[in-house]
Amino acid sequence: MNIILNGEPTDTTAATLADLLTQSGYQDAVVATAVNGTFVPATARDVAINAGDQIEVLAPMQGG
């Protein structure tokens, strides 16, 4: 299925956000996630994803 991941069209076979994170190499990273503009906490990443979903994966930044 086709989704938008961090603004880029992406083809995936992932059924859930957790699966997508694993397929994309984020499985061990500390990241914030959102699906269609709605924040998804780490404890709820078993949420299903659908074709056309817009998914954001953001890593925390340091600095000041």
Predicted model as a PDB file, atoms N, CA, C, CB and O in Angstrom, pLDDT in the B-factor column:
MODEL        1                                                                  
ATOM      1  N   MET A   1       0.844  -1.174   0.000  1.00 97.00           N  
ATOM      2  CA  MET A   1       0.000   0.000   0.000  1.00 97.00           C  
ATOM      3  C   MET A   1       0.888   1.236   0.000  1.00 97.00           C  
ATOM      4  CB  MET A   1      -0.960  -0.001   1.215  1.00 97.00           C  
ATOM      5  O   MET A   1       2.041   1.194   0.428  1.00 97.00           O  
ATOM      6  N   ASN A   2       0.338   2.314  -0.480  1.00 98.00           N  
ATOM      7  CA  ASN A   2       1.084   3.565  -0.531  1.00 98.00           C  
ATOM      8  C   ASN A   2       0.669   4.484   0.606  1.00 98.00           C  
ATOM      9  CB  ASN A   2       0.876   4.260  -1.878  1.00 98.00           C  
ATOM     10  O   ASN A   2      -0.519   4.702   0.843  1.00 98.00           O  
ATOM     11  N   ILE A   3       1.668   5.023   1.310  1.00 98.00           N  
ATOM     12  CA  ILE A   3       1.462   5.981   2.386  1.00 98.00           C  
ATOM     13  C   ILE A   3       2.414   7.148   2.161  1.00 98.00           C  
ATOM     14  CB  ILE A   3       1.687   5.325   3.791  1.00 98.00           C  
ATOM     15  O   ILE A   3       3.241   7.121   1.250  1.00 98.00           O  
ATOM     16  N   ILE A   4       2.290   8.159   2.989  1.00 98.00           N  
ATOM     17  CA  ILE A   4       3.243   9.264   2.995  1.00 98.00           C  
ATOM     18  C   ILE A   4       3.993   9.174   4.318  1.00 98.00           C  
ATOM     19  CB  ILE A   4       2.527  10.670   2.817  1.00 98.00           C  
ATOM     20  O   ILE A   4       3.384   9.311   5.379  1.00 98.00           O  
ATOM     21  N   LEU A   5       5.298   8.949   4.275  1.00 97.00           N  
ATOM     22  CA  LEU A   5       6.127   8.836   5.469  1.00 97.00           C  
ATOM     23  C   LEU A   5       7.088  10.009   5.493  1.00 97.00           C  
ATOM     24  CB  LEU A   5       6.895   7.480   5.505  1.00 97.00           C  
ATOM     25  O   LEU A   5       7.947  10.134   4.620  1.00 97.00           O  
ATOM     26  N   ASN A   6       6.945  10.861   6.483  1.00 97.00           N  
ATOM     27  CA  ASN A   6       7.781  12.062   6.609  1.00 97.00           C  
ATOM     28  C   ASN A   6       7.801  12.872   5.313  1.00 97.00           C  
ATOM     29  CB  ASN A   6       9.211  11.674   7.000  1.00 97.00           C  
ATOM     30  O   ASN A   6       8.844  13.373   4.891  1.00 97.00           O  
ATOM     31  N   GLY A   7       6.632  12.988   4.697  1.00 97.00           N  
ATOM     32  CA  GLY A   7       6.483  13.803   3.502  1.00 97.00           C  
ATOM     33  C   GLY A   7       6.866  13.141   2.195  1.00 97.00           C  
ATOM     34  O   GLY A   7       6.765  13.763   1.138  1.00 97.00           O  
ATOM     35  N   GLU A   8       7.305  11.886   2.247  1.00 97.00           N  
ATOM     36  CA  GLU A   8       7.731  11.165   1.049  1.00 97.00           C  
ATOM     37  C   GLU A   8       6.802  10.002   0.745  1.00 97.00           C  
ATOM     38  CB  GLU A   8       9.158  10.661   1.212  1.00 97.00           C  
ATOM     39  O   GLU A   8       6.503   9.213   1.641  1.00 97.00           O  
ATOM     40  N   PRO A   9       6.339   9.874  -0.488  1.00 98.00           N  
ATOM     41  CA  PRO A   9       5.537   8.700  -0.843  1.00 98.00           C  
ATOM     42  C   PRO A   9       6.339   7.419  -0.576  1.00 98.00           C  
ATOM     43  CB  PRO A   9       5.096   8.767  -2.337  1.00 98.00           C  
ATOM     44  O   PRO A   9       7.508   7.317  -0.948  1.00 98.00           O  
ATOM     45  N   THR A  10       5.700   6.462   0.065  1.00 97.00           N  
ATOM     46  CA  THR A  10       6.370   5.226   0.458  1.00 97.00           C  
ATOM     47  C   THR A  10       5.429   4.056   0.231  1.00 97.00           C  
ATOM     48  CB  THR A  10       6.827   5.283   1.940  1.00 97.00           C  
ATOM     49  O   THR A  10       4.239   4.142   0.535  1.00 97.00           O  
ATOM     50  N   ASP A  11       5.958   2.970  -0.301  1.00 97.00           N  
ATOM     51  CA  ASP A  11       5.194   1.738  -0.463  1.00 97.00           C  
ATOM     52  C   ASP A  11       5.571   0.801   0.673  1.00 97.00           C  
ATOM     53  CB  ASP A  11       5.460   1.075  -1.858  1.00 97.00           C  
ATOM     54  O   ASP A  11       6.756   0.589   0.929  1.00 97.00           O  
ATOM     55  N   THR A  12       4.590   0.241   1.354  1.00 97.00           N  
ATOM     56  CA  THR A  12       4.858  -0.628   2.492  1.00 97.00           C  
ATOM     57  C   THR A  12       3.874  -1.784   2.548  1.00 97.00           C  
ATOM     58  CB  THR A  12       4.805   0.165   3.787  1.00 97.00           C  
ATOM     59  O   THR A  12       2.773  -1.706   2.002  1.00 97.00           O  
ATOM     60  N   THR A  13       4.279  -2.844   3.206  1.00 97.00           N  
ATOM     61  CA  THR A  13       3.392  -3.967   3.483  1.00 97.00           C  
ATOM     62  C   THR A  13       2.998  -3.990   4.950  1.00 97.00           C  
ATOM     63  CB  THR A  13       4.058  -5.288   3.092  1.00 97.00           C  
ATOM     64  O   THR A  13       2.295  -4.900   5.390  1.00 97.00           O  
ATOM     65  N   ALA A  14       3.448  -2.990   5.717  1.00 97.00           N  
ATOM     66  CA  ALA A  14       3.163  -2.931   7.149  1.00 97.00           C  
ATOM     67  C   ALA A  14       1.663  -2.779   7.392  1.00 97.00           C  
ATOM     68  CB  ALA A  14       3.931  -1.768   7.806  1.00 97.00           C  
ATOM     69  O   ALA A  14       0.977  -2.034   6.692  1.00 97.00           O  
ATOM     70  N   ALA A  15       1.174  -3.496   8.391  1.00 98.00           N  
ATOM     71  CA  ALA A  15      -0.245  -3.411   8.751  1.00 98.00           C  
ATOM     72  C   ALA A  15      -0.482  -2.435   9.895  1.00 98.00           C  
ATOM     73  CB  ALA A  15      -0.775  -4.787   9.132  1.00 98.00           C  
ATOM     74  O   ALA A  15      -1.573  -1.882  10.040  1.00 98.00           O  
ATOM     75  N   THR A  16       0.563  -2.228  10.714  1.00 98.00           N  
ATOM     76  CA  THR A  16       0.432  -1.331  11.863  1.00 98.00           C  
ATOM     77  C   THR A  16       1.575  -0.328  11.872  1.00 98.00           C  
ATOM     78  CB  THR A  16       0.405  -2.131  13.184  1.00 98.00           C  
ATOM     79  O   THR A  16       2.572  -0.485  11.167  1.00 98.00           O  
ATOM     80  N   LEU A  17       1.408   0.702  12.685  1.00 98.00           N  
ATOM     81  CA  LEU A  17       2.474   1.686  12.836  1.00 98.00           C  
ATOM     82  C   LEU A  17       3.733   1.024  13.389  1.00 98.00           C  
ATOM     83  CB  LEU A  17       2.023   2.836  13.755  1.00 98.00           C  
ATOM     84  O   LEU A  17       4.838   1.345  12.952  1.00 98.00           O  
ATOM     85  N   ALA A  18       3.586   0.121  14.328  1.00 97.00           N  
ATOM     86  CA  ALA A  18       4.736  -0.590  14.884  1.00 97.00           C  
ATOM     87  C   ALA A  18       5.479  -1.365  13.804  1.00 97.00           C  
ATOM     88  CB  ALA A  18       4.290  -1.539  15.995  1.00 97.00           C  
ATOM     89  O   ALA A  18       6.709  -1.350  13.761  1.00 97.00           O  
ATOM     90  N   ASP A  19       4.738  -2.042  12.933  1.00 97.00           N  
ATOM     91  CA  ASP A  19       5.359  -2.776  11.823  1.00 97.00           C  
ATOM     92  C   ASP A  19       6.118  -1.824  10.903  1.00 97.00           C  
ATOM     93  CB  ASP A  19       4.293  -3.550  11.022  1.00 97.00           C  
ATOM     94  O   ASP A  19       7.227  -2.125  10.463  1.00 97.00           O  
ATOM     95  N   LEU A  20       5.511  -0.673  10.616  1.00 97.00           N  
ATOM     96  CA  LEU A  20       6.151   0.308   9.747  1.00 97.00           C  
ATOM     97  C   LEU A  20       7.448   0.812  10.357  1.00 97.00           C  
ATOM     98  CB  LEU A  20       5.209   1.477   9.477  1.00 97.00           C  
ATOM     99  O   LEU A  20       8.447   0.953   9.651  1.00 97.00           O  
ATOM    100  N   LEU A  21       7.451   1.083  11.648  1.00 97.00           N  
ATOM    101  CA  LEU A  21       8.664   1.554  12.314  1.00 97.00           C  
ATOM    102  C   LEU A  21       9.771   0.509  12.209  1.00 97.00           C  
ATOM    103  CB  LEU A  21       8.377   1.883  13.790  1.00 97.00           C  
ATOM    104  O   LEU A  21      10.929   0.853  11.974  1.00 97.00           O  
ATOM    105  N   THR A  22       9.424  -0.758  12.381  1.00 96.00           N  
ATOM    106  CA  THR A  22      10.414  -1.833  12.251  1.00 96.00           C  
ATOM    107  C   THR A  22      10.941  -1.905  10.826  1.00 96.00           C  
ATOM    108  CB  THR A  22       9.805  -3.187  12.660  1.00 96.00           C  
ATOM    109  O   THR A  22      12.151  -1.986  10.617  1.00 96.00           O  
ATOM    110  N   GLN A  23      10.044  -1.876   9.845  1.00 96.00           N  
ATOM    111  CA  GLN A  23      10.465  -1.948   8.439  1.00 96.00           C  
ATOM    112  C   GLN A  23      11.332  -0.758   8.046  1.00 96.00           C  
ATOM    113  CB  GLN A  23       9.244  -2.018   7.525  1.00 96.00           C  
ATOM    114  O   GLN A  23      12.189  -0.873   7.169  1.00 96.00           O  
ATOM    115  N   SER A  24      11.113   0.379   8.691  1.00 94.00           N  
ATOM    116  CA  SER A  24      11.839   1.598   8.328  1.00 94.00           C  
ATOM    117  C   SER A  24      13.111   1.798   9.142  1.00 94.00           C  
ATOM    118  CB  SER A  24      10.944   2.797   8.501  1.00 94.00           C  
ATOM    119  O   SER A  24      13.809   2.798   8.973  1.00 94.00           O  
ATOM    120  N   GLY A  25      13.415   0.843  10.030  1.00 93.00           N  
ATOM    121  CA  GLY A  25      14.655   0.915  10.799  1.00 93.00           C  
ATOM    122  C   GLY A  25      14.571   1.727  12.078  1.00 93.00           C  
ATOM    123  O   GLY A  25      15.602   2.091  12.642  1.00 93.00           O  
ATOM    124  N   TYR A  26      13.359   2.019  12.551  1.00 90.00           N  
ATOM    125  CA  TYR A  26      13.182   2.813  13.775  1.00 90.00           C  
ATOM    126  C   TYR A  26      12.867   1.966  14.999  1.00 90.00           C  
ATOM    127  CB  TYR A  26      12.082   3.820  13.575  1.00 90.00           C  
ATOM    128  O   TYR A  26      12.569   2.528  16.052  1.00 90.00           O  
ATOM    129  N   GLN A  27      12.917   0.647  14.911  1.00 83.00           N  
ATOM    130  CA  GLN A  27      12.439  -0.207  15.987  1.00 83.00           C  
ATOM    131  C   GLN A  27      13.090   0.071  17.335  1.00 83.00           C  
ATOM    132  CB  GLN A  27      12.661  -1.628  15.622  1.00 83.00           C  
ATOM    133  O   GLN A  27      12.420  -0.065  18.359  1.00 83.00           O  
ATOM    134  N   ASP A  28      14.360   0.453  17.385  1.00 85.00           N  
ATOM    135  CA  ASP A  28      15.034   0.708  18.657  1.00 85.00           C  
ATOM    136  C   ASP A  28      15.222   2.186  18.944  1.00 85.00           C  
ATOM    137  CB  ASP A  28      16.368   0.027  18.671  1.00 85.00           C  
ATOM    138  O   ASP A  28      15.805   2.543  19.968  1.00 85.00           O  
ATOM    139  N   ALA A  29      14.746   3.045  18.071  1.00 89.00           N  
ATOM    140  CA  ALA A  29      14.939   4.487  18.226  1.00 89.00           C  
ATOM    141  C   ALA A  29      13.858   5.088  19.131  1.00 89.00           C  
ATOM    142  CB  ALA A  29      14.927   5.179  16.849  1.00 89.00           C  
ATOM    143  O   ALA A  29      12.726   4.609  19.186  1.00 89.00           O  
ATOM    144  N   VAL A  30      14.245   6.144  19.832  1.00 93.00           N  
ATOM    145  CA  VAL A  30      13.284   6.913  20.610  1.00 93.00           C  
ATOM    146  C   VAL A  30      12.744   7.986  19.678  1.00 93.00           C  
ATOM    147  CB  VAL A  30      13.935   7.537  21.915  1.00 93.00           C  
ATOM    148  O   VAL A  30      13.448   8.932  19.327  1.00 93.00           O  
ATOM    149  N   VAL A  31      11.481   7.826  19.279  1.00 96.00           N  
ATOM    150  CA  VAL A  31      10.872   8.742  18.315  1.00 96.00           C  
ATOM    151  C   VAL A  31       9.452   9.085  18.761  1.00 96.00           C  
ATOM    152  CB  VAL A  31      10.863   8.120  16.890  1.00 96.00           C  
ATOM    153  O   VAL A  31       8.836   8.368  19.549  1.00 96.00           O  
ATOM    154  N   ALA A  32       8.958  10.194  18.238  1.00 96.00           N  
ATOM    155  CA  ALA A  32       7.550  10.559  18.379  1.00 96.00           C  
ATOM    156  C   ALA A  32       6.876  10.226  17.057  1.00 96.00           C  
ATOM    157  CB  ALA A  32       7.369  12.084  18.757  1.00 96.00           C  
ATOM    158  O   ALA A  32       7.485  10.357  15.995  1.00 96.00           O  
ATOM    159  N   THR A  33       5.628   9.800  17.119  1.00 97.00           N  
ATOM    160  CA  THR A  33       4.928   9.413  15.899  1.00 97.00           C  
ATOM    161  C   THR A  33       3.552  10.070  15.830  1.00 97.00           C  
ATOM    162  CB  THR A  33       4.792   7.887  15.821  1.00 97.00           C  
ATOM    163  O   THR A  33       2.919  10.352  16.847  1.00 97.00           O  
ATOM    164  N   ALA A  34       3.116  10.303  14.595  1.00 98.00           N  
ATOM    165  CA  ALA A  34       1.770  10.825  14.354  1.00 98.00           C  
ATOM    166  C   ALA A  34       1.222  10.177  13.089  1.00 98.00           C  
ATOM    167  CB  ALA A  34       1.777  12.387  14.225  1.00 98.00           C  
ATOM    168  O   ALA A  34       1.952   9.949  12.125  1.00 98.00           O  
ATOM    169  N   VAL A  35      -0.060   9.887  13.110  1.00 98.00           N  
ATOM    170  CA  VAL A  35      -0.753   9.361  11.939  1.00 98.00           C  
ATOM    171  C   VAL A  35      -1.862  10.352  11.591  1.00 98.00           C  
ATOM    172  CB  VAL A  35      -1.331   7.910  12.203  1.00 98.00           C  
ATOM    173  O   VAL A  35      -2.751  10.625  12.397  1.00 98.00           O  
ATOM    174  N   ASN A  36      -1.788  10.878  10.379  1.00 98.00           N  
ATOM    175  CA  ASN A  36      -2.766  11.857   9.908  1.00 98.00           C  
ATOM    176  C   ASN A  36      -2.912  13.031  10.875  1.00 98.00           C  
ATOM    177  CB  ASN A  36      -4.118  11.187   9.704  1.00 98.00           C  
ATOM    178  O   ASN A  36      -4.012  13.526  11.122  1.00 98.00           O  
ATOM    179  N   GLY A  37      -1.762  13.465  11.419  1.00 97.00           N  
ATOM    180  CA  GLY A  37      -1.741  14.640  12.283  1.00 97.00           C  
ATOM    181  C   GLY A  37      -2.091  14.382  13.728  1.00 97.00           C  
ATOM    182  O   GLY A  37      -2.100  15.317  14.528  1.00 97.00           O  
ATOM    183  N   THR A  38      -2.380  13.142  14.094  1.00 97.00           N  
ATOM    184  CA  THR A  38      -2.726  12.799  15.466  1.00 97.00           C  
ATOM    185  C   THR A  38      -1.568  12.058  16.124  1.00 97.00           C  
ATOM    186  CB  THR A  38      -4.010  11.946  15.509  1.00 97.00           C  
ATOM    187  O   THR A  38      -1.114  11.028  15.626  1.00 97.00           O  
ATOM    188  N   PHE A  39      -1.091  12.598  17.257  1.00 97.00           N  
ATOM    189  CA  PHE A  39      -0.003  11.975  18.004  1.00 97.00           C  
ATOM    190  C   PHE A  39      -0.385  10.552  18.395  1.00 97.00           C  
ATOM    191  CB  PHE A  39       0.344  12.804  19.257  1.00 97.00           C  
ATOM    192  O   PHE A  39      -1.505  10.295  18.838  1.00 97.00           O  
ATOM    193  N   VAL A  40       0.572   9.624  18.223  1.00 97.00           N  
ATOM    194  CA  VAL A  40       0.371   8.232  18.634  1.00 97.00           C  
ATOM    195  C   VAL A  40       1.476   7.887  19.635  1.00 97.00           C  
ATOM    196  CB  VAL A  40       0.390   7.247  17.391  1.00 97.00           C  
ATOM    197  O   VAL A  40       2.643   7.794  19.255  1.00 97.00           O  
ATOM    198  N   PRO A  41       1.119   7.693  20.920  1.00 96.00           N  
ATOM    199  CA  PRO A  41       2.133   7.343  21.913  1.00 96.00           C  
ATOM    200  C   PRO A  41       2.720   5.960  21.652  1.00 96.00           C  
ATOM    201  CB  PRO A  41       1.537   7.400  23.316  1.00 96.00           C  
ATOM    202  O   PRO A  41       2.108   5.125  20.986  1.00 96.00           O  
ATOM    203  N   ALA A  42       3.901   5.736  22.183  1.00 95.00           N  
ATOM    204  CA  ALA A  42       4.605   4.462  21.970  1.00 95.00           C  
ATOM    205  C   ALA A  42       3.756   3.274  22.409  1.00 95.00           C  
ATOM    206  CB  ALA A  42       5.937   4.455  22.728  1.00 95.00           C  
ATOM    207  O   ALA A  42       3.854   2.198  21.820  1.00 95.00           O  
ATOM    208  N   THR A  43       2.937   3.449  23.417  1.00 95.00           N  
ATOM    209  CA  THR A  43       2.119   2.340  23.921  1.00 95.00           C  
ATOM    210  C   THR A  43       0.938   2.013  23.023  1.00 95.00           C  
ATOM    211  CB  THR A  43       1.615   2.663  25.300  1.00 95.00           C  
ATOM    212  O   THR A  43       0.251   1.017  23.253  1.00 95.00           O  
ATOM    213  N   ALA A  44       0.685   2.829  22.001  1.00 97.00           N  
ATOM    214  CA  ALA A  44      -0.475   2.613  21.131  1.00 97.00           C  
ATOM    215  C   ALA A  44      -0.082   2.407  19.673  1.00 97.00           C  
ATOM    216  CB  ALA A  44      -1.424   3.786  21.235  1.00 97.00           C  
ATOM    217  O   ALA A  44      -0.910   2.599  18.782  1.00 97.00           O  
ATOM    218  N   ARG A  45       1.148   2.024  19.418  1.00 96.00           N  
ATOM    219  CA  ARG A  45       1.624   1.903  18.039  1.00 96.00           C  
ATOM    220  C   ARG A  45       1.166   0.646  17.325  1.00 96.00           C  
ATOM    221  CB  ARG A  45       3.102   1.949  18.023  1.00 96.00           C  
ATOM    222  O   ARG A  45       1.602   0.375  16.206  1.00 96.00           O  
ATOM    223  N   ASP A  46       0.295  -0.122  17.955  1.00 97.00           N  
ATOM    224  CA  ASP A  46      -0.298  -1.261  17.266  1.00 97.00           C  
ATOM    225  C   ASP A  46      -1.494  -0.823  16.424  1.00 97.00           C  
ATOM    226  CB  ASP A  46      -0.724  -2.335  18.276  1.00 97.00           C  
ATOM    227  O   ASP A  46      -2.234  -1.658  15.905  1.00 97.00           O  
ATOM    228  N   VAL A  47      -1.679   0.493  16.291  1.00 97.00           N  
ATOM    229  CA  VAL A  47      -2.760   1.058  15.496  1.00 97.00           C  
ATOM    230  C   VAL A  47      -2.564   0.696  14.023  1.00 97.00           C  
ATOM    231  CB  VAL A  47      -2.827   2.592  15.678  1.00 97.00           C  
ATOM    232  O   VAL A  47      -1.447   0.736  13.506  1.00 97.00           O  
ATOM    233  N   ALA A  48      -3.662   0.344  13.358  1.00 98.00           N  
ATOM    234  CA  ALA A  48      -3.612  -0.015  11.937  1.00 98.00           C  
ATOM    235  C   ALA A  48      -3.314   1.222  11.094  1.00 98.00           C  
ATOM    236  CB  ALA A  48      -4.945  -0.667  11.486  1.00 98.00           C  
ATOM    237  O   ALA A  48      -3.753   2.328  11.409  1.00 98.00           O  
ATOM    238  N   ILE A  49      -2.562   1.011  10.019  1.00 98.00           N  
ATOM    239  CA  ILE A  49      -2.346   2.074   9.041  1.00 98.00           C  
ATOM    240  C   ILE A  49      -3.034   1.673   7.743  1.00 98.00           C  
ATOM    241  CB  ILE A  49      -0.821   2.339   8.812  1.00 98.00           C  
ATOM    242  O   ILE A  49      -3.206   0.492   7.445  1.00 98.00           O  
ATOM    243  N   ASN A  50      -3.420   2.689   6.982  1.00 98.00           N  
ATOM    244  CA  ASN A  50      -4.187   2.469   5.763  1.00 98.00           C  
ATOM    245  C   ASN A  50      -3.551   3.202   4.599  1.00 98.00           C  
ATOM    246  CB  ASN A  50      -5.637   2.920   5.946  1.00 98.00           C  
ATOM    247  O   ASN A  50      -2.791   4.152   4.787  1.00 98.00           O  
ATOM    248  N   ALA A  51      -3.868   2.755   3.402  1.00 98.00           N  
ATOM    249  CA  ALA A  51      -3.374   3.420   2.197  1.00 98.00           C  
ATOM    250  C   ALA A  51      -3.734   4.901   2.257  1.00 98.00           C  
ATOM    251  CB  ALA A  51      -3.961   2.761   0.916  1.00 98.00           C  
ATOM    252  O   ALA A  51      -4.857   5.267   2.605  1.00 98.00           O  
ATOM    253  N   GLY A  52      -2.769   5.739   1.913  1.00 98.00           N  
ATOM    254  CA  GLY A  52      -2.980   7.177   1.896  1.00 98.00           C  
ATOM    255  C   GLY A  52      -2.696   7.872   3.204  1.00 98.00           C  
ATOM    256  O   GLY A  52      -2.685   9.102   3.249  1.00 98.00           O  
ATOM    257  N   ASP A  53      -2.461   7.121   4.286  1.00 98.00           N  
ATOM    258  CA  ASP A  53      -2.162   7.746   5.572  1.00 98.00           C  
ATOM    259  C   ASP A  53      -0.892   8.582   5.479  1.00 98.00           C  
ATOM    260  CB  ASP A  53      -2.020   6.682   6.670  1.00 98.00           C  
ATOM    261  O   ASP A  53       0.044   8.252   4.752  1.00 98.00           O  
ATOM    262  N   GLN A  54      -0.891   9.679   6.243  1.00 98.00           N  
ATOM    263  CA  GLN A  54       0.290  10.524   6.359  1.00 98.00           C  
ATOM    264  C   GLN A  54       0.893  10.271   7.732  1.00 98.00           C  
ATOM    265  CB  GLN A  54      -0.057  12.044   6.153  1.00 98.00           C  
ATOM    266  O   GLN A  54       0.272  10.545   8.760  1.00 98.00           O  
ATOM    267  N   ILE A  55       2.110   9.744   7.732  1.00 98.00           N  
ATOM    268  CA  ILE A  55       2.767   9.338   8.968  1.00 98.00           C  
ATOM    269  C   ILE A  55       4.041  10.144   9.165  1.00 98.00           C  
ATOM    270  CB  ILE A  55       3.078   7.829   8.954  1.00 98.00           C  
ATOM    271  O   ILE A  55       4.860  10.279   8.256  1.00 98.00           O  
ATOM    272  N   GLU A  56       4.188  10.678  10.375  1.00 98.00           N  
ATOM    273  CA  GLU A  56       5.386  11.428  10.720  1.00 98.00           C  
ATOM    274  C   GLU A  56       6.122  10.686  11.816  1.00 98.00           C  
ATOM    275  CB  GLU A  56       5.041  12.872  11.161  1.00 98.00           C  
ATOM    276  O   GLU A  56       5.520  10.223  12.785  1.00 98.00           O  
ATOM    277  N   VAL A  57       7.439  10.580  11.651  1.00 97.00           N  
ATOM    278  CA  VAL A  57       8.312   9.974  12.657  1.00 97.00           C  
ATOM    279  C   VAL A  57       9.377  11.016  12.951  1.00 97.00           C  
ATOM    280  CB  VAL A  57       8.947   8.593  12.163  1.00 97.00           C  
ATOM    281  O   VAL A  57      10.158  11.388  12.075  1.00 97.00           O  
ATOM    282  N   LEU A  58       9.400  11.484  14.197  1.00 94.00           N  
ATOM    283  CA  LEU A  58      10.308  12.568  14.580  1.00 94.00           C  
ATOM    284  C   LEU A  58      11.211  12.132  15.714  1.00 94.00           C  
ATOM    285  CB  LEU A  58       9.521  13.817  14.986  1.00 94.00           C  
ATOM    286  O   LEU A  58      10.753  11.580  16.715  1.00 94.00           O  
ATOM    287  N   ALA A  59      12.511  12.386  15.546  1.00 85.00           N  
ATOM    288  CA  ALA A  59      13.478  12.097  16.604  1.00 85.00           C  
ATOM    289  C   ALA A  59      13.697  13.353  17.429  1.00 85.00           C  
ATOM    290  CB  ALA A  59      14.823  11.584  16.013  1.00 85.00           C  
ATOM    291  O   ALA A  59      13.725  14.453  16.877  1.00 85.00           O  
ATOM    292  N   PRO A  60      13.853  13.212  18.745  1.00 80.00           N  
ATOM    293  CA  PRO A  60      14.105  14.389  19.583  1.00 80.00           C  
ATOM    294  C   PRO A  60      15.441  15.032  19.199  1.00 80.00           C  
ATOM    295  CB  PRO A  60      14.103  14.001  21.087  1.00 80.00           C  
ATOM    296  O   PRO A  60      16.384  14.356  18.788  1.00 80.00           O  
ATOM    297  N   MET A  61      15.488  16.343  19.345  1.00 73.00           N  
ATOM    298  CA  MET A  61      16.708  17.080  19.023  1.00 73.00           C  
ATOM    299  C   MET A  61      17.281  17.715  20.274  1.00 73.00           C  
ATOM    300  CB  MET A  61      16.434  18.152  17.957  1.00 73.00           C  
ATOM    301  O   MET A  61      16.537  18.135  21.161  1.00 73.00           O  
ATOM    302  N   GLN A  62      18.590  17.786  20.346  1.00 68.00           N  
ATOM    303  CA  GLN A  62      19.256  18.470  21.452  1.00 68.00           C  
ATOM    304  C   GLN A  62      19.782  19.801  20.956  1.00 68.00           C  
ATOM    305  CB  GLN A  62      20.406  17.608  22.042  1.00 68.00           C  
ATOM    306  O   GLN A  62      19.946  20.022  19.756  1.00 68.00           O  
ATOM    307  N   GLY A  63      20.031  20.648  21.873  1.00 69.00           N  
ATOM    308  CA  GLY A  63      20.592  21.931  21.498  1.00 69.00           C  
ATOM    309  C   GLY A  63      19.842  23.054  22.182  1.00 69.00           C  
ATOM    310  O   GLY A  63      18.933  22.844  22.986  1.00 69.00           O  
ATOM    311  N   GLY A  64      20.254  24.222  21.836  1.00 62.00           N  
ATOM    312  CA  GLY A  64      19.577  25.322  22.515  1.00 62.00           C  
ATOM    313  C   GLY A  64      19.879  26.613  21.917  1.00 62.00           C  
ATOM    314  O   GLY A  64      19.382  27.639  22.380  1.00 62.00           O  
TER     315      GLY A  64                                                      
ENDMDL                                                                          
END                                                                             
